[in-house]
Amino acid sequence: MKRKNLLITSIGKLDSLPTWISEDRNFDIALIYYANEIDEGVKKQLETYSDFLFFESGFKYSIIKTVLTKNPELLNYEYFWMPDDDVKLVKGGANKLFDLAKKYQLGLAQPSTKKKNTSWKLLRHKAGVTLRYCNFVEVMCPLFSSKSLTACLETFSYSKSGWGLDFLWPTLIDEKSAIIDDIVIFHSKKINLDGGVLYNKLLEEVGKTPWQELEEISTKYNLSAEPKVFLEIYDNSFIGKLKKLFA
């Protein structure tokens, strides 16, 4: 453990990885290579980028849970960010993401998103805003505090696709959740709500669709699929000052 924060995620391709990293990073990097057949070239590059490299096959949150359970020393960090490997940082940076989470004492957070390839309008970037307190953070790239991760880690295996976890997590923590508009990501993969390789794999291995997993979790925990913003914190830009004036 070299730094106070940890970027930990499953990864199979390298396109987005360089956008997460800066030379003066305030976080360690734990990568989980999930390919069934190891590409030695990719492996060598992952070794260059990472402080910890693991090899597990499966779905994102299930294998993150496996790695954290097998390596409990990794739970000693203050904050944890888990971006999908097709998520690119396009404004701000991971350092700032961790810093803002700590500054505002957030338990659960994520960067705002560009409009393209985003399922939820709520997550789209808003100019003039530092962050928005809300009741929803998508499984695409959540950030957890240590306390909130402890509260949520067991649930990582409840949904292989991850669907439904984003509604469940805010109900399990006693810290604030937020969308951080000072940071912007771009989801490079086109949204496919009807299938895709990952979800076809889910159907083959588990016999369920993501929609069924979402419905099961929503029913079991009596969840409401109504993401909401409760409060906006404006920045000091011209737009931010105007919004604050007329709020």
BELKA-V960924 format. One record per backbone hydrogen bond with DSSP energy under -0.5 kcal/mol. NH is the residue of the N-H (numbers start at 1). CO is the residue of the C=O. If there is no record, write none. Layout:
{{NH & CO} {NH & CO}}
This chain:
{{5 & 26} {6 & 79} {7 & 28} {8 & 6} {8 & 81} {9 & 30} {11 & 32} {16 & 85} {18 & 14} {19 & 16} {20 & 16} {20 & 17} {21 & 17} {21 & 18} {25 & 22} {28 & 5} {30 & 7} {31 & 29} {31 & 52} {32 & 9} {33 & 31} {33 & 54} {34 & 11} {34 & 32} {38 & 36} {40 & 38} {43 & 39} {44 & 40} {45 & 41} {46 & 42} {47 & 43} {48 & 44} {49 & 45} {50 & 46} {51 & 29} {52 & 29} {54 & 31} {56 & 33} {63 & 59} {64 & 60} {65 & 61} {66 & 62} {67 & 63} {68 & 64} {69 & 65} {70 & 66} {71 & 67} {74 & 71} {75 & 72} {76 & 73} {77 & 74} {78 & 4} {79 & 4} {80 & 144} {81 & 6} {82 & 142} {84 & 140} {87 & 84} {88 & 86} {88 & 186} {90 & 88} {90 & 184} {91 & 184} {97 & 93} {98 & 94} {99 & 95} {100 & 96} {101 & 97} {102 & 98} {103 & 99} {104 & 100} {105 & 102} {106 & 101} {107 & 176} {108 & 176} {109 & 143} {110 & 178} {112 & 180} {112 & 183} {113 & 123} {114 & 185} {118 & 115} {121 & 119} {123 & 120} {124 & 121} {125 & 113} {129 & 126} {130 & 233} {131 & 233} {132 & 179} {133 & 231} {134 & 177} {135 & 228} {137 & 166} {141 & 138} {142 & 82} {143 & 109} {144 & 80} {145 & 107} {146 & 78} {149 & 145} {150 & 146} {151 & 147} {152 & 148} {153 & 149} {155 & 152} {156 & 153} {157 & 154} {158 & 155} {159 & 155} {165 & 162} {166 & 162} {167 & 164} {168 & 164} {169 & 165} {171 & 168} {172 & 168} {172 & 169} {173 & 169} {176 & 105} {178 & 108} {179 & 132} {180 & 110} {180 & 178} {181 & 130} {181 & 179} {182 & 130} {183 & 180} {184 & 91} {185 & 112} {186 & 88} {187 & 116} {188 & 86} {188 & 186} {195 & 192} {200 & 196} {201 & 197} {202 & 198} {203 & 199} {204 & 200} {205 & 201} {206 & 202} {207 & 202} {207 & 203} {208 & 202} {213 & 209} {214 & 210} {215 & 211} {216 & 212} {217 & 213} {218 & 214} {219 & 215} {220 & 216} {221 & 217} {222 & 219} {223 & 218} {225 & 223} {226 & 224} {230 & 133} {231 & 133} {233 & 131} {234 & 232} {235 & 128} {241 & 237} {242 & 238} {243 & 239} {244 & 240} {245 & 241} {246 & 242} {247 & 243} {247 & 244}}
